[in-house]
Amino acid sequence: MEYFDAHNHLQLYPADAALDAAMAAAAAAGVTGMLCCGTSPEDWGRVLEISCRYSGVTPCFGLHPWFSGEDGWQGRLEEFLRRSPAACVGEIGLDGVKDRPGQREDFAAQLELARSFGRPAVLHCVREWGPLLESVKKAGLPVFMLHGYGGSPELVKDFAALGGYFSFGAGIAAPGRERLRAALASVPADRLLFETEAPDTGGPAGITAVVEAAAAALGRPAEELAELSAANGGRFAKGLI
């Protein structure tokens, strides 16, 4: 089986040896593609370096909402996007728990960059689903992905109609997460993705356990979901619906 890890932070591994081991384990598990998501100018260079070193790693550059309000990031982000024609914009979004000054303005600016560069966007959202939906509508993005989807099942159709993909992590196996599993079940098959948030969940190789949990929740073969999500991940990384 082939797997695609739709969201991780490989730059957070503390040393090259640990990263090398994690990537070797991922390759042995059948992980052929992944999105490595930056969060601020401080880690974009490392994300780019990692994407050049390992095949199948798509770099993503963005200012995470936790770091909103900083100065000088926009020009640097544009530079990284120009240097990396295959890169996505992300991780960007809105966070209602850590609501830093300038968060909405920075998010809107990055959505515009994604639109103007024609890049897929990787979106973070915590307790801001209504505002995030309106922001995406206004931006007119062709393709985006809601990482670690935690919105309602009812919102899935609205985001999907705008070009949204939906990524789910290990939380789908947790007790008491029936609402999350209902959202998982409501996602169109061609927009479904899975993620590890590596270094969490045992590194990128941990995507196998996430897919198995989804298979159990949906009553579908793990092999089928692995193949489906790998194909979806490849399309998303290319900016395709």
Stockholm file with secondary structure:
# STOCKHOLM 1.0

chainA/1-241         MEYFDAHNHLQLYPADAALDAAMAAAAAAGVTGMLCCGTSPEDWGRVLEISCRYSGVTPCFGLHPWFSGEDGWQGRLEEFLRRSPAACVGEIGLDGVKDRPGQREDFAAQLELARSFGRPAVLHCVREWGPLLESVKKAGLPVFMLHGYGGSPELVKDFAALGGYFSFGAGIAAPGRERLRAALASVPADRLLFETEAPDTGGPAGITAVVEAAAAALGRPAEELAELSAANGGRFAKGLI
#=GR chainA/1-241 SS CCEEEEEECGGGSSSHHHHHHHHHHHHHHTEEEEEEECCSHHHHHHHHHHHHHSTTEEEEECCCGGGTTCSSHHHHHHHHHHHCTTCEEEEEEEESSSCCTTHHHHHHHHHHHHHHHTCCEEEEEESCHHHHHHHHHHHTCSCEEETTCCSCHHHHHHHHHTTEEEEECGGGGSTTCHHHHHHHHHSCGGGEEECCCTTTTTSGGGHHHHHHHHHHHHTCCHHHHHHHHHHHHHHHHTTCC
#=GC SS_cons         CCEEEEEECGGGSSSHHHHHHHHHHHHHHTEEEEEEECCSHHHHHHHHHHHHHSTTEEEEECCCGGGTTCSSHHHHHHHHHHHCTTCEEEEEEEESSSCCTTHHHHHHHHHHHHHHHTCCEEEEEESCHHHHHHHHHHHTCSCEEETTCCSCHHHHHHHHHTTEEEEECGGGGSTTCHHHHHHHHHSCGGGEEECCCTTTTTSGGGHHHHHHHHHHHHTCCHHHHHHHHHHHHHHHHTTCC
//
